[in-house]
């Protein structure tokens, strides 16, 4: 048996350990019973952003967006489809830059949508601009996801 993966709960942020061979079994949080991998983008904010990223062994792709941004709204369904495709291999999350200006400023977000791939809480790749699901999956494949 291999080392368990650490996954943060998208609801309560509790750290959970899941054996890699059980990742496809729709694991739930040991504390609040929420699905650890919901198959849809999870919403992050200033309070949850750092804690969630630090507690997840799976790569986390964050879409930095705003409700007023037309390209962000156009990309949203593509991002949701990608979340379903990547379930168990990566977690997709969204952060509203208007509601969480502190996080956006700290990361130097200058244009939206901006996508940042994090591994164990550290930025490993970044790109800006709206993408189709195929482009998004292709970019992630280039990053080893």
N, C-alpha and C positions, 0 to 999 in steps of 0.2 A: 504494500500500500504506500502511496506517495504522500508527501506533505500536504496538509489541508490548505485550501485557499482561504484567505481572509476576505470577507465581503461585508461592506457596511450596509446596514438596513436603510433603504431610502426613506422610511417613515420615521424611525426613532434614532437612527445613526448608531445603533449598537453594532459592535463588531462580532461577526459570526464566522465560525470555521466550517468549511464545507469540503469534504473529500473531492478531489478533481473528478473522480469517476461518478459522482452524484450530482454534478453541476447541471446536467440535463433533466434532473428529476424535479424541477421547479421548487428549489429549496425555499424554506420560509424562515423568518427571523425567530430565534429562540426566545426573544423578549416579547415582541408585539404581534407575532404571527403573520406579518406582512410578507409578500413575496420579495425575495432578495433580488431577483432578476425579473422585473415586471414585463419585459418584452416591449417596452415603450420608453421614450425619453423620460428621465426623472427630472423634477424641478429642483434646482439648487438656489440658494440665496446667500447673502453675506454670512449668516450664522452657520449654515450647513456646509458651505463650499470646502473649506480646508479640512474639516473633520471627515467629510465623506471621502475625499481624495486620499487622505492619509491612511484610511482604513480599508482600502480596496486593493487586492492583489491583481485584479483584472485591469486591463487598460481602461481608462475613462476618457471618452471624447466629449468635450463640452462645447456646445454651440452658444456663443455669446451673441445675443440678439436683443431687439427691442420691438415693441408692438407697433410702433409707427414706421418701421422699416419694411418697405415693400419687398425687397429681395429676401429678407428674413422670413416674411410670411409666405412667400412663394416656395422657399426651401423647406418649410416646416413639414409638409407631407412626405417629402423625400427623406428627411431625417427620421421621421417616424417609421417609414418602411425599412430604412437601414437598421434601426434599433431592433426590429423583429428579426431581420436577417442575421444580426450579430449576437443574438441572445446566447449567452454562455461563453462567448469569446471576448466580448467587450461590453462596457456599459456606456450608453449614450445619455447625456444630461444636457439640460438647458439652463442658462443663467441670464435673466433679464438685466441688461446693463443699466437701464434707467432706474430700476429698483435697487440695484446693487452697484452703485457707482464706485464705491470704495474698492471692490474687487477688480472691476474693469480698469480703474486707474492704476492699481498696484501691478496689474499684468501688462499695462501699456496698450490696452485695446484702443486702436485709433480708428478702425472701420468695422462695420458689422455687415453681414455676419462674419465673425471670426471663429474658426474652429481650432481648438487646442487639444492635443492628445497628451494625457498625463499617465505616467507609470509610477505607481507607488508615491503619488503626491507631487511628482516632479514633471515639469513640462518636457516633452520629448519631441514634439513637432507642432507646427502652427501653419495655418493657411487662412487666407481671407477670400471672401466672395461666395456667392450662392453656388451650390453644386446639385446635380441630379444624384439619385441613389447610386447609379453606376459609377459616376465620377467619385463620389464619396467612398464607396467600397474599394475602388481602384486606388485612391490615395491612401486609405488605411492599409491595403495590401502592401503598398510600397513601404509602409512603416512597420511591417511585420505583424499586422493584426489579422 
